[in-house]
């Protein structure tokens, strides 16, 4: 891991320059060992230095990774996409306990739970330097609004789903219809 850490520390600043990224914090873990590196700033506007504990918006990449893993588990018969999330994650909580009991993996994957789309610190009225506690408190306040939306019918899109998402839903529905004919 020492070599990985040294490589990260040597390479990260150059990668930031190459890709025009103001800052990054990277960690690679294997078992109990971790190599980490940090370079640049949190925001080009503020110039605040990034640290290994800095939080960054990483866009929608976690959705791609999570969806891929869920679909692999479903394909292996280890996960029922139509079972409530609470069957897999009993600690799953939102303000409305009944809504939390009903939400399924398929609803989360299809963006049809009623949760709002991207919620960033600026939309919450929080500074970019908001603490994890402040972010958590803001998320709890939002979950009360989400709970009301989560009770909508299963295949009703109530989130900030993109045109591409809607097109994919239509294509999948059409493919499902054709598959039933064979």
Order of alpha helices (4+ residues) and beta strands (2+ residues): alpha-beta-beta-alpha-alpha-alpha-alpha-alpha-alpha
